[in-house]
Amino acid sequence: MATKKQYTVYDNGEPIGEYSSLEAAALLNLPCATITSYASSGAKALGRYTFEVAGAISDDPLAIEWDRVRKEILKAGGMSHEENHEPGRAAGRIPQFC
């Protein structure tokens, strides 16, 4: 089962969305390899766009559906998918209260 990276695309530091490298390349009229290269280096494309690896997606239909539903649930709860994990805390752990 293959996985593809998702990239957060920033326009002058402001996030404009998450895309695969093919989607981002089509959106910005750039070669696909530019997206992955610039994400690794942190350089700006066209003097304004930066890229950051947001995660990976799978071509497994069940994984794709799960990701779609998960994002819907987080959005309905007023949380973005980036906010569903507290920094410094391992995912899946139950917080300890004193």
N, C-alpha and C positions, 0 to 999 in steps of 0.2 A: 504494500500500500504506500503510495507516494504522498509526500507532504510538500507544501509550498509555503514560503514565507509571506507574511503580511507586513506591510510597511505603513507607518504613520507618516503622512506627507505634511510638511509644514511650509507655509508661505510667509516668509519674513518672521519666522518664529511662532506663528499662529497655526495650530493644527487644522487641516482642511478635510481630513478623513483617513481611513485605512483602506489600503488597496494592495493587490498582488503587484508584482513588478510589471506584469503585462498591462494591468489596468492603469497603473501610475504612468507608465511609459506612453500609453495611448492618450491619457488625459493631458499630459504635458508636452506631447509630441517629441519625445526623446527615445533613444534606443533603450531597449530593455536592460542591457548590461550596465547602462549608466546608473540606473536606480540602485542596483546591488552594490556597485562600486562606490557611489557617493554615500550610501548608507554605511559602508565600512569605513570610509575615510572621514566622514563628517563634513565634506566639502559642499558648497552650494552649487546647485544646478541653475543655470540661467541667471546667476547672481542673486537668487531669492529663495529657491526651494531647497529644503533639507529633508533627509529621510532617516527614519529610525525603525529598526526591526521591532514589530509589535507582537509577533508570535508566528505560529505556523498553523496552516490549515491542511486538512487531509482530503484526499479524493474519495474517502469512504462515505457513502451517502448517509449513514447513520451519524457519523461524526459531524458532517456538514449540517444536518438537521439539528443535532444537539447544540451546536454553536449558535445557530440562528435562534432557537428557543431560549437558550441561556441569555443571549443579549436582549431579547424581548423582555424576559423576566426582570433583568437588572434595570432596564430602561423604565419599566412599569413601576419599579420600586424606587425610582428616583436616583439610581446609581448607574454610572457608566461602567463598562466592562473593565476599565483601568482602575476603578475605585474599589473593586470587590476584593482586594487583597491589601491588608494593612502592612506597610513597610516594617521590616524588622520582626515580623511574626511569620512563622512557617505556615504555609497553606494547609488547611485541613486540621489544624490543632485547635483544641478547645481552650479558650483563654482562661487563665487562672485568676481567680478573684481572691483578694486577701480580706 
